[in-house]
């Protein structure tokens, strides 16, 4: 997903833009660029690769001016080249634009502009924008942008500057997020609050279909239709410290280590004495006893957490739960009604497919309860009720602390639904909470064994593997999917996760000499089945790495390597096996020299389909 920054004020824009782009690096990108307005002209510097290279380039060609825009590009249309990097310009280089999103009808627009004699410099969909703005320009950039966007279909967040309007910075939002920062004699634009925090906490989250016109001293908002929008100034709550590795080599490792504290925070926020207290359920609380069905929608790691949520809610509350990948859900014409509670699970709250699934659910009359980490995010603003993860900003592209926070929140929600529907009495709820209050310590116990996990991960049988498998059953079938995703997305090893019971239905054909198979075999009702799966794998010379309960000698005898976790209730075991699986993936990726925090081809939040 791309990143946008903008500035207008008395200070020189360039250092502010570059610092802002550095704070957006976590989103994943493959090129970057900046442009400023000064002395009646626009100045630009663009570069494929990292922001450090762009910064170095600007040292030899500094950009003047107190108004500017910057961009990190995650390539969709056209490769990561200097020509395709943003900002993009009109023919006279008098208008510059940076864009996040996809222009769905760019082919038609490009063809029409070509027919009018426009020359394009890039392969991107975004480049139609500056040419359209030029075509509609009659002396005010804001009016030109509004008129041009009337021709545009698709998702966008964009920032625009113009050589003829020094000091003016225009922004527009249709889907992809965009935030205005209110400074003292300055105004800012950014894709999220991180770049704004060193300058201001007074922010305005642009709504879908809204534009802004900023100068150093003025902030004007209006709709695409031209109506004036009141200034909805809020205080950004996010923690600037999150943009700092706090001494860890990578954000991912820092965030793995933050998990016990996040779980503690959630238990403190959502329980009181022996009860679950979920303050932001809104009107959903009254409806919970009558809800007939729950539909969870999510993507990636959040989908894995949603699968565990299904097992938890059905086990504790006996309410039927369906779990869909959001990109499938939104196109399969799902059966929804007012008796369905739809739960989008999303760290960023900006994932395009999950956001569109929310809109589909609301259009069908279903209530929406968001399990979200980022306050003020699009899903958070459109949901009827919220369960915040309170995990703090998650910077590493590979989700870790958000995943265990999602599981904890869904477990607490499952207990609350069980209590409200009379499926669990107060004593049983209290007993589960006692067990849950021990989980942060158990997670810490597992994290404290990172050195042993690293030693295993660095063994050639794992770090040099070309393929690998993860298997689990019951509550830990989703754990196997998540362990596989973690390893594949940061090590680039081809890894698949399977329900262990499925092995004989095909996947066991892949088991041959030396293939690593990670078996999640903690003590629980399906332990014996997993033990049998391990025997089948060993009989075919697969390398077995077992995730086993501390003290389990039986598993050690039939495994090549074992990572231990402390004993816990089966329903909560995904929380405890998560950090060993995260650390295993982290150290394998490290051994392979991968870019752990910004793996190739990936973005932190996928705000385009
Ligand atoms: C997980 O490690 C990945 N980064 C990715 O699968 C992520 O979980 C997915 O894109 C969903 O993101 P969200 O939670 O912000 O909606």
Boltz pocket constraint, residues with backbone or C-beta under 6 A from the ligand:
constraints:
  - pocket:
      binder: B
      contacts: [[A, 299], [A, 300], [A, 301], [A, 302], [A, 345], [A, 346], [A, 347], [A, 348], [A, 349], [A, 350], [A, 351], [A, 354], [A, 396], [A, 397], [A, 398], [A, 399], [A, 400], [A, 486], [A, 489], [A, 603], [A, 604], [A, 605], [A, 606]]
      max_distance: 6.0
